[in-house]
Amino acid sequence: ECADLIRGDRDKALAAMIADCPLVEGYLSEAKRVTSGPYGEVRVRKDYSYLSDNFWSPGLTLVGDAVGFIDPLFSRGV
């Protein structure tokens, strides 16, 4: 169900997933989503492992899995 949602309109998929989780919806209730510039697009990762090229820019810091993630089941040397 979620995969089909994401394959369609990613903006609508994000909104629907946020609406499905009252805790997250509450945390984001006063947030304003960036909709333009390099961070305005809703992106979907296909691969499990990834690492961001930039960890920060003025006014923005990536933390946790936003920076990178190595899947312990499918990665070598972990």
Backbone as JSON Lines, residues from 0, in Angstrom:
{"i":0,"aa":"E","n":[0.82,-1.19,0.0],"ca":[0.0,0.0,0.0],"c":[0.87,1.26,0.0]}
{"i":1,"aa":"C","n":[1.87,1.33,0.9],"ca":[2.76,2.49,0.95],"c":[3.59,2.61,-0.32]}
{"i":2,"aa":"A","n":[4.04,1.46,-0.84],"ca":[4.85,1.48,-2.06],"c":[4.06,2.06,-3.22]}
{"i":3,"aa":"D","n":[2.8,1.66,-3.34],"ca":[1.95,2.2,-4.41],"c":[1.76,3.7,-4.24]}
{"i":4,"aa":"L","n":[1.59,4.13,-3.01],"ca":[1.42,5.56,-2.72],"c":[2.66,6.34,-3.15]}
{"i":5,"aa":"I","n":[3.84,5.83,-2.82],"ca":[5.09,6.5,-3.15],"c":[5.34,6.52,-4.65]}
{"i":6,"aa":"R","n":[4.94,5.46,-5.35],"ca":[5.15,5.42,-6.8],"c":[4.32,6.48,-7.51]}
{"i":7,"aa":"G","n":[3.27,6.94,-6.87],"ca":[2.43,7.98,-7.46],"c":[3.0,9.36,-7.13]}
{"i":8,"aa":"D","n":[2.19,10.2,-6.57],"ca":[2.58,11.56,-6.2],"c":[3.3,11.52,-4.85]}
{"i":9,"aa":"R","n":[4.6,11.78,-4.84],"ca":[5.39,11.68,-3.61],"c":[4.99,12.73,-2.58]}
{"i":10,"aa":"D","n":[4.58,13.92,-3.02],"ca":[4.13,14.95,-2.08],"c":[2.86,14.48,-1.35]}
{"i":11,"aa":"K","n":[1.93,13.91,-2.1],"ca":[0.7,13.39,-1.48],"c":[1.01,12.2,-0.59]}
{"i":12,"aa":"A","n":[1.97,11.37,-1.0],"ca":[2.36,10.21,-0.19],"c":[2.93,10.66,1.15]}
{"i":13,"aa":"L","n":[3.8,11.66,1.12],"ca":[4.38,12.18,2.37],"c":[3.28,12.73,3.28]}
{"i":14,"aa":"A","n":[2.38,13.51,2.72],"ca":[1.29,14.09,3.51],"c":[0.41,12.99,4.11]}
{"i":15,"aa":"A","n":[0.13,11.95,3.34],"ca":[-0.71,10.85,3.82],"c":[-0.01,10.08,4.94]}
{"i":16,"aa":"M","n":[1.29,9.84,4.79],"ca":[2.03,9.11,5.82],"c":[2.13,9.91,7.12]}
{"i":17,"aa":"I","n":[2.31,11.22,6.99],"ca":[2.33,12.08,8.18],"c":[0.96,12.05,8.85]}
{"i":18,"aa":"A","n":[-0.11,12.14,8.06],"ca":[-1.47,12.14,8.61],"c":[-1.81,10.8,9.28]}
{"i":19,"aa":"D","n":[-1.18,9.71,8.83],"ca":[-1.44,8.39,9.41],"c":[-0.8,8.19,10.78]}
{"i":20,"aa":"C","n":[0.11,9.09,11.16],"ca":[0.8,8.94,12.45],"c":[0.55,10.19,13.29]}
{"i":21,"aa":"P","n":[-0.4,10.14,14.21],"ca":[-0.75,11.32,15.0],"c":[0.43,11.93,15.75]}
{"i":22,"aa":"L","n":[1.36,11.11,16.24],"ca":[2.52,11.64,16.96],"c":[3.37,12.52,16.04]}
{"i":23,"aa":"V","n":[3.7,12.0,14.85],"ca":[4.49,12.77,13.89],"c":[3.7,13.98,13.41]}
{"i":24,"aa":"E","n":[2.42,13.79,13.16],"ca":[1.58,14.91,12.72],"c":[1.59,16.04,13.76]}
{"i":25,"aa":"G","n":[1.56,15.67,15.03],"ca":[1.62,16.67,16.1],"c":[2.95,17.4,16.12]}
{"i":26,"aa":"Y","n":[4.04,16.64,15.99],"ca":[5.37,17.26,15.98],"c":[5.53,18.23,14.81]}
{"i":27,"aa":"L","n":[4.92,17.91,13.69],"ca":[5.09,18.73,12.49],"c":[3.97,19.75,12.29]}
{"i":28,"aa":"S","n":[3.06,19.87,13.25],"ca":[1.88,20.71,13.06],"c":[2.21,22.18,12.79]}
{"i":29,"aa":"E","n":[3.28,22.68,13.35],"ca":[3.64,24.08,13.12],"c":[4.81,24.24,12.14]}
{"i":30,"aa":"A","n":[5.24,23.12,11.57],"ca":[6.37,23.17,10.63],"c":[5.9,23.61,9.26]}
{"i":31,"aa":"K","n":[6.79,24.24,8.52],"ca":[6.5,24.63,7.15],"c":[7.47,23.88,6.24]}
{"i":32,"aa":"R","n":[6.94,23.08,5.34],"ca":[7.78,22.28,4.46],"c":[8.41,23.14,3.38]}
{"i":33,"aa":"V","n":[9.69,22.91,3.13],"ca":[10.39,23.58,2.04],"c":[9.9,22.98,0.74]}
{"i":34,"aa":"T","n":[9.47,23.81,-0.2],"ca":[8.93,23.3,-1.46],"c":[9.67,23.81,-2.69]}
{"i":35,"aa":"S","n":[10.76,24.56,-2.47],"ca":[11.53,25.05,-3.6],"c":[13.01,24.92,-3.29]}
{"i":36,"aa":"G","n":[13.82,25.12,-4.31],"ca":[15.26,25.03,-4.12],"c":[15.73,23.58,-4.04]}
{"i":37,"aa":"P","n":[16.98,23.38,-3.64],"ca":[17.56,22.04,-3.67],"c":[16.94,21.06,-2.67]}
{"i":38,"aa":"Y","n":[16.22,21.54,-1.67],"ca":[15.61,20.66,-0.67],"c":[14.09,20.6,-0.79]}
{"i":39,"aa":"G","n":[13.55,21.14,-1.86],"ca":[12.1,21.21,-2.01],"c":[11.43,19.96,-2.53]}
{"i":40,"aa":"E","n":[12.19,19.09,-3.16],"ca":[11.62,17.88,-3.75],"c":[11.56,16.75,-2.72]}
{"i":41,"aa":"V","n":[10.45,16.04,-2.68],"ca":[10.36,14.85,-1.83],"c":[11.13,13.75,-2.56]}
{"i":42,"aa":"R","n":[12.12,13.2,-1.89],"ca":[12.97,12.18,-2.51],"c":[12.72,10.82,-1.88]}
{"i":43,"aa":"V","n":[12.9,9.78,-2.66],"ca":[12.73,8.41,-2.19],"c":[14.02,7.66,-2.48]}
{"i":44,"aa":"R","n":[14.54,6.98,-1.49],"ca":[15.76,6.18,-1.65],"c":[15.39,4.75,-2.0]}
{"i":45,"aa":"K","n":[16.0,4.23,-3.06],"ca":[15.76,2.85,-3.44],"c":[16.73,1.92,-2.73]}
{"i":46,"aa":"D","n":[17.97,2.32,-2.62],"ca":[18.98,1.48,-2.01],"c":[18.96,1.66,-0.51]}
{"i":47,"aa":"Y","n":[19.35,0.61,0.2],"ca":[19.35,0.69,1.66],"c":[20.47,1.57,2.17]}
{"i":48,"aa":"S","n":[21.66,1.44,1.6],"ca":[22.82,2.17,2.12],"c":[23.03,3.46,1.33]}
{"i":49,"aa":"Y","n":[23.38,4.51,2.03],"ca":[23.66,5.79,1.37],"c":[24.46,6.67,2.31]}
{"i":50,"aa":"L","n":[25.1,7.67,1.75],"ca":[25.82,8.67,2.53],"c":[25.68,10.01,1.83]}
{"i":51,"aa":"S","n":[25.28,11.01,2.56],"ca":[25.1,12.35,2.01],"c":[26.45,12.97,1.66]}
{"i":52,"aa":"D","n":[26.49,13.77,0.61],"ca":[27.71,14.48,0.24],"c":[27.98,15.64,1.19]}
{"i":53,"aa":"N","n":[26.94,16.31,1.61],"ca":[27.06,17.45,2.52],"c":[26.26,17.19,3.78]}
{"i":54,"aa":"F","n":[26.88,17.39,4.93],"ca":[26.2,17.18,6.2],"c":[25.53,18.45,6.71]}
{"i":55,"aa":"W","n":[25.85,19.58,6.11],"ca":[25.27,20.84,6.56],"c":[25.36,21.87,5.45]}
{"i":56,"aa":"S","n":[24.56,22.9,5.58],"ca":[24.64,24.11,4.78],"c":[24.06,25.21,5.66]}
{"i":57,"aa":"P","n":[24.23,26.47,5.31],"ca":[23.72,27.53,6.18],"c":[22.23,27.34,6.5]}
{"i":58,"aa":"G","n":[21.93,27.26,7.78],"ca":[20.55,27.11,8.22],"c":[20.02,25.69,8.22]}
{"i":59,"aa":"L","n":[20.88,24.7,7.9],"ca":[20.41,23.32,7.8],"c":[21.49,22.37,8.29]}
{"i":60,"aa":"T","n":[21.13,21.41,9.11],"ca":[22.05,20.37,9.57],"c":[21.37,19.02,9.43]}
{"i":61,"aa":"L","n":[22.05,18.07,8.82],"ca":[21.52,16.71,8.72],"c":[22.0,15.9,9.91]}
{"i":62,"aa":"V","n":[21.12,15.12,10.49],"ca":[21.49,14.28,11.63],"c":[20.94,12.87,11.42]}
{"i":63,"aa":"G","n":[21.52,11.92,12.14],"ca":[21.03,10.55,12.11],"c":[21.01,9.95,10.72]}
{"i":64,"aa":"D","n":[19.93,9.24,10.4],"ca":[19.83,8.58,9.11],"c":[19.68,9.55,7.95]}
{"i":65,"aa":"A","n":[19.47,10.83,8.21],"ca":[19.44,11.81,7.13],"c":[20.83,11.98,6.53]}
{"i":66,"aa":"V","n":[21.87,11.76,7.34],"ca":[23.27,11.88,6.88],"c":[23.67,10.65,6.09]}
{"i":67,"aa":"G","n":[23.38,9.48,6.63],"ca":[23.76,8.25,5.96],"c":[23.29,7.04,6.72]}
{"i":68,"aa":"F","n":[23.29,5.93,6.04],"ca":[22.83,4.69,6.65],"c":[23.51,3.53,5.95]}
{"i":69,"aa":"I","n":[24.03,2.6,6.73],"ca":[24.61,1.38,6.19],"c":[23.77,0.22,6.71]}
{"i":70,"aa":"D","n":[23.15,-0.5,5.81],"ca":[22.31,-1.62,6.2],"c":[23.18,-2.77,6.69]}
{"i":71,"aa":"P","n":[23.07,-3.16,7.95],"ca":[23.94,-4.2,8.49],"c":[23.71,-5.58,7.89]}
{"i":72,"aa":"L","n":[22.54,-5.82,7.31],"ca":[22.26,-7.13,6.72],"c":[22.84,-7.29,5.33]}
{"i":73,"aa":"F","n":[22.88,-6.22,4.55],"ca":[23.31,-6.32,3.17],"c":[24.67,-5.7,2.89]}
{"i":74,"aa":"S","n":[25.34,-5.18,3.9],"ca":[26.64,-4.53,3.71],"c":[27.77,-5.43,4.18]}
{"i":75,"aa":"R","n":[28.9,-5.32,3.51],"ca":[30.08,-6.1,3.92],"c":[30.86,-5.33,4.97]}
{"i":76,"aa":"G","n":[31.5,-6.04,5.86],"ca":[32.41,-5.43,6.81],"c":[31.77,-4.73,7.98]}
{"i":77,"aa":"V","n":[30.52,-4.96,8.2],"ca":[29.85,-4.32,9.34],"c":[29.77,-5.31,10.47]}
